[in-house]
Amino acid sequence: MKQFFGISQSGNLQEAVRGLSRPQFIMLLSNNDQFDAHVKELEKLYPQIPSIGCIGMSYDVRVVEKGVGVIAFYDGVSAAANVLEHVSTMPVKYIKRLETDLATLHGSARDTVCIDFCTGNDACVLTTIYSVLKRHGISLAGGTGDAGKVSANGKIYEDATAYALVKNLGGKVKTYKENIYRQMGDYRFIASKTDKANYIIGELNGRSARQVYQDILHVTEKEILTQTFKNPFGKINGNDTCIISIKEVRGNALACFRQVNDSDVLIMLELGDYKAIVRDTICKIRSDFPRISTVFSINCLFRYLLFTDNGYMQNYLKEMSVLEHHAGLVGYGEHYNNQFVNQSMTCVVFE
């Protein structure tokens, strides 16, 4: 298989797709002002080609912040794109669509992956989707777009997740997740007075969550929202750690980007040697895949801001480019199989 990546910093879709012919699957990464028009225009240019889209920044060795990026797979790909609607209330209502697409595609754990773009309620959505994928051993990588909109096959949806099943006809596929954080000290917190609907942590070990965070890290209330780039919370999940970013301060509570429940056990995380971790990820992928056709990744917005603030973003993209045809999305939350995580990178690699 092969990958096409085209951009227009001004948002000219015709410019972004210049040279793209006979695609077999397309991802549209657009901006809020032009998203609706881009979805319709893309469908006119490539009718009946499976496609999904969302609002967000894209990149290869460059970053497209406000224009449009198009990632397409061709020459050895079979794909099906669809949508699960009403994800805030009942995504399982539409799960038959995914089951039908899987049966039609005849994908396997070795050669097929699911890529999804979501508008919200990610944890519930992933539990629903993965209940089907797991039976077939198929992995998932995806993320959350901006502004509560996604697209599938030329139509725009709100309160939905757009997904694509992509089968590599010429080799294997594999998903990865990268965590650049490690545990800080031996802090253990029991969450309480949580608001699951609004992702709020009221107290940690019986004290104000805001005050606990400030006391440990010696930061002012105004500094909390930038300090989370270096010190998010973590939730241990077996041998894995799910990163939980702070979204805003709500009085004495903290609102997060990921749901926390009463009695959840949290830890404090700190930034590791992210440059070394990135190099390790690249080495791991190159060891697993002597031949790489393409890599599609989702980087968290907070990682993008952290790397940019530290003057590393451009070098990061340059380092990732050794993986051949690397392109991706800057998301607002990352998906890895049935996990909804923050401040991470997830990716899918195609042989």
FENDAQUI-V366391 format. One record per helix or strand. SS is the DSSP state (helix for helix, strand for strand). FROM is the first residue (numbers start at 1). TO is the last residue. Records with the same first field share a line. If there is no record, write none. Layout:
# FENDAQUI-V366391
SS=FROM-TO, FROM-TO
This chain:
# FENDAQUI-V366391
strand=2-8, 25-30, 51-55, 57-59, 63-64, 68-74, 77-85, 112-118, 139-144, 149-152, 155-158, 160-168, 173-178, 181-183, 189-192, 195-195, 200-201, 203-204, 207-208, 233-237, 240-244, 246-250, 253-256, 265-271, 294-300, 326-331, 334-336, 339-341, 345-350
helix=13-16, 35-45, 91-105, 122-136, 196-198, 209-217, 221-227, 274-288, 301-309, 313-323
